[in-house]
Every structure is written in structure tokens, then in C-alpha cells.
């Protein structure tokens, strides 16, 4: 039974509501320090998965080829454009809540950023597929804790609009999770381990990005998840 996406969606919904109710009561020092904690937690989750790799060369090759493919396809830019289309859905809200054009534009830019963060993150995509193939909800549950507080912090400035992001996030994760169920019979434990390790690399890169240490193009690395299992299968067959 798939439950991770529902937990994750509920966390974003609850965090968005609580953060909006708290508004600006949250101290500025928490807004600045908590993202660093979120990033460190994401990196630790990535390390846990990477150490379980079955074939190290498969993990490295998948990440390199996946990143190259994503860069050539301008994947991150494409996801950003999709997020930009969400502006029309909140323009009425913005006009009622923001005073001037500059504030509206700032709001919309931030809102697009969180749509990408919650709906197209490497951790969420990997976690959904991982649960669908293995039944392990640990990745999405751990992500839910991060998303709960992240949504709350964003909602202190963006309001209840943050909670709405839970809807597209839930739909995307459910599609990925149930789609992965059909892939399960074609996989082996070694393939699943290599897939998890590649997901761990993406989670580690996401942690760096959240902390602001280095802005890895995580969305461009997403094709690595698609390549991980085929490359793992070929590696076992030929080597």
C-alpha cells in the first residue's frame, strides 16, 4: 500500500497552514538557521543510501550520464518554466495581499521556487519511486519532516498559498509511486541498491543547495534515476 505521498502531502499542507497562522511571529534567526539544518539532514539521508551501493561504477556512470542528459535537454530550465505557469493561479491572491508591483513580483518568484522545491525535488521523485518498488516509506517520511518545517517557514511570508502546493505534489508522487510498482518485477536487489545509491547522490546535492553552499543543478540530474537500473543490469550482464 502506498502511503508515503499522502504523508508528505499532509506535511506540506499542515506546514503551510501553521506557518501562515504564525505569520511574522517566527524569529528571523530561525528563518536563517533552519534551512542549514534541513540541508544537513538531506545530506545525511543521502550518505545512508550511498553506502548501500551494490556496484560503485554503476552509481558514478549513472550520475554522470544522467547529468549530461539533463543539461543537454535543459531540464531544470523546463521545470522552471512549468513552475512559472503557476503564477496565473495565484495572481488574484497576490493582488489582494501584496501592495505594489514589486512586492507582487517578489511573491510570485518565491512561489515558483517552492513549487519546484516541493514538486520536482530529487528527494521526492526518488522517494516516491523507491517506495513503489520496495515498499520502503522511510525516505518520504524523512522528507515529510523537512517539508513540514520548510513549508512553515515559507508560509510566514507567502501565506496560505504554500499549503496549496501539497495538491500537485501529491499527484506527482502518486503517479511515480504507482508507476514504479510495475517496474518492480523487472528488477533485482542489486539494481534496487544501485538505484537507491544514485538517489542518495541527488539527496546529497540537494542538501548542498538548501544550505546555499553550492547550487547543484539537481533537476538536471534527475535522468540519472532513469538510467540507474538499466546500467546496473548491463553491468552485471557484461562484467
C-alpha positions in Angstrom: 0.0 0.0 0.0 1.4 3.4 -1.0 1.2 5.9 1.9 4.4 8.0 1.6 3.0 10.6 -0.8 -0.1 11.1 1.4 2.2 11.7 4.5 4.4 14.1 2.5 1.4 16.0 1.1 -0.1 16.3 4.6 3.1 17.6 5.9 3.2 20.4 3.3 -0.4 21.2 3.9 -0.1 21.4 7.7 3.2 23.3 7.5 1.7 25.8 5.1 -1.3 26.4 7.3 0.7 26.7 10.6 3.3 29.0 9.0 0.6 31.3 7.6 -1.1 31.5 11.0 2.2 32.3 12.7 2.9 34.9 10.1 5.8 37.1 11.1 5.9 35.9 14.7 8.7 33.4 13.8 12.1 34.9 14.8 14.3 35.9 11.9 17.2 33.9 13.3 15.1 30.7 12.9 14.3 31.5 9.3 18.1 31.9 8.6 19.4 28.9 10.6 16.8 26.2 9.9 17.5 25.8 6.2 21.0 24.9 7.1 19.7 22.1 9.4 17.4 20.9 6.6 20.3 20.8 4.2 22.5 18.8 6.7 19.7 16.3 7.2 19.2 15.8 3.5 23.0 15.2 3.1 22.9 12.6 5.9 20.0 10.8 4.3 22.0 10.8 1.0 25.0 9.3 2.7 22.9 6.5 4.3 21.7 5.5 0.8 25.0 5.8 -1.0 26.8 3.4 1.3 24.4 0.7 0.3 25.5 0.8 -3.3 26.0 -2.6 -5.0 28.2 -1.5 -7.9 30.1 1.7 -7.4 30.9 2.2 -11.1 27.2 2.0 -11.9 26.4 4.8 -9.5 29.1 7.1 -10.9 28.3 6.4 -14.5 24.6 6.9 -14.0 25.1 10.2 -12.3 27.5 11.5 -14.9 25.4 10.4 -17.9 22.1 11.5 -16.3 23.5 14.9 -15.5 24.8 15.3 -19.1 21.4 14.3 -20.5 19.6 16.7 -18.2 22.0 19.6 -19.2 21.6 18.9 -22.9 17.8 18.9 -22.5 17.8 22.0 -20.3 15.6 20.0 -17.9 15.9 22.4 -14.9 15.0 25.4 -17.1 12.0 23.5 -18.4 10.8 22.7 -14.9 11.2 26.3 -14.0 9.0 27.3 -17.0 6.3 24.9 -15.8 6.5 26.4 -12.4 6.2 29.9 -13.9 2.8 28.9 -15.3 1.5 28.6 -11.8 1.7 32.3 -11.5 -1.7 32.8 -13.0 -3.2 30.6 -10.3 -2.1 33.0 -7.5 -2.3 36.4 -9.2 -5.7 37.1 -7.7 -4.3 36.2 -4.3 -1.2 38.3 -4.8 -3.2 41.4 -5.8 -5.3 41.1 -2.6 -2.4 40.5 -0.3 0.5 42.5 -1.8 0.6 46.2 -2.0 2.8 47.1 -5.1 4.0 45.6 -8.3 7.5 45.0 -6.9 6.0 43.0 -3.9 3.8 41.0 -6.3 6.8 40.0 -8.5 8.8 39.0 -5.4 5.9 36.9 -4.1 5.5 35.2 -7.5 9.2 34.4 -7.8 9.3 32.9 -4.4 6.1 30.9 -5.0 7.5 29.4 -8.3 10.7 28.4 -6.3 8.7 26.5 -3.7 6.6 24.7 -6.4 9.9 23.4 -7.9 11.3 22.6 -4.5 8.3 20.5 -3.3 7.1 19.1 -6.6 10.3 18.4 -8.6 12.9 17.8 -6.0 15.2 14.8 -6.5 14.4 13.5 -3.0 10.6 13.5 -3.6 10.9 11.8 -7.0 13.4 9.3 -5.8 11.4 8.6 -2.6 8.2 8.0 -4.5 9.8 5.6 -6.9 11.7 3.9 -4.1 8.5 3.3 -2.1 6.7 2.0 -5.2 9.5 -0.6 -5.9 10.4 -1.6 -2.4 7.5 -0.6 -0.1 10.0 1.4 2.0 8.4 4.7 3.1 11.4 5.9 5.1 12.7 8.4 2.5 9.4 10.1 2.0 8.7 10.1 5.8 12.1 11.7 6.5 11.4 14.2 3.7 8.0 14.9 5.2 9.7 16.2 8.4 11.8 18.5 6.3 8.9 19.7 4.2 6.7 20.4 7.3 9.1 22.9 8.7 10.2 24.2 5.3 6.6 24.9 4.3 6.0 26.6 7.6 9.0 29.0 7.2 7.9 29.9 3.6 4.3 30.4 4.7 5.3 33.0 7.3 5.9 35.3 4.3 3.9 33.8 1.5 0.8 32.9 3.4 -1.7 30.1 2.8 -0.7 29.8 -0.9 2.1 27.5 0.3 -0.4 24.9 1.5 -1.9 24.7 -2.0 1.4 23.2 -3.3 0.5 20.0 -1.5 -2.0 19.1 -4.2 0.3 19.0 -7.3 3.0 17.4 -5.1 0.7 14.6 -4.1 -0.5 13.9 -7.6 3.1 13.8 -9.0 4.3 11.5 -6.2 1.4 9.1 -6.5 1.9 8.8 -10.3 5.6 8.0 -9.7 5.0 5.5 -6.9 2.3 3.5 -8.7 4.2 3.6 -11.9 7.2 2.1 -10.1 5.1 -0.8 -8.9 5.0 -2.1 -12.4 8.8 -1.9 -12.7 9.4 -4.0 -9.6 9.0 -7.4 -11.2 11.8 -6.5 -13.7 14.3 -5.6 -11.0 16.8 -7.4 -8.8 18.1 -6.4 -5.3 21.4 -5.2 -6.8 19.5 -3.0 -9.3 17.4 -1.5 -6.4 20.6 -0.9 -4.3 22.3 1.0 -7.2 19.1 3.0 -7.8 19.0 3.9 -4.1 22.6 5.0 -4.2 22.0 7.3 -7.2 19.1 8.7 -5.3 21.4 9.3 -2.4 23.8 11.3 -4.6 20.9 13.5 -5.6 19.8 14.0 -2.0 23.4 14.9 -1.0 23.5 17.5 -3.8 20.1 18.8 -2.7 21.5 19.3 0.8 24.3 21.5 -0.5 21.7 23.5 -2.5 19.4 24.0 0.5 22.4 25.1 2.6 23.4 27.6 -0.1 26.9 26.1 -0.2 26.7 25.2 -3.9 23.8 25.4 -6.2 23.8 22.0 -7.8 21.5 21.6 -10.9 19.6 18.9 -9.1 16.7 18.9 -11.6 19.2 18.3 -14.4 20.5 15.2 -12.5 17.1 13.5 -12.4 17.7 11.4 -15.6 20.3 9.5 -13.5 17.4 7.8 -11.7 16.0 6.5 -15.0 19.4 5.3 -16.1 20.5 3.6 -12.9 18.7 0.3 -13.2 19.4 -0.3 -16.9 23.1 0.4 -16.4 23.1 -1.8 -13.3 21.6 -4.7 -15.3 24.1 -4.2 -18.2 27.0 -4.1 -15.8 26.0 -7.4 -14.1 25.5 -9.0 -17.5 28.8 -8.0 -19.1 31.1 -7.7 -16.0 
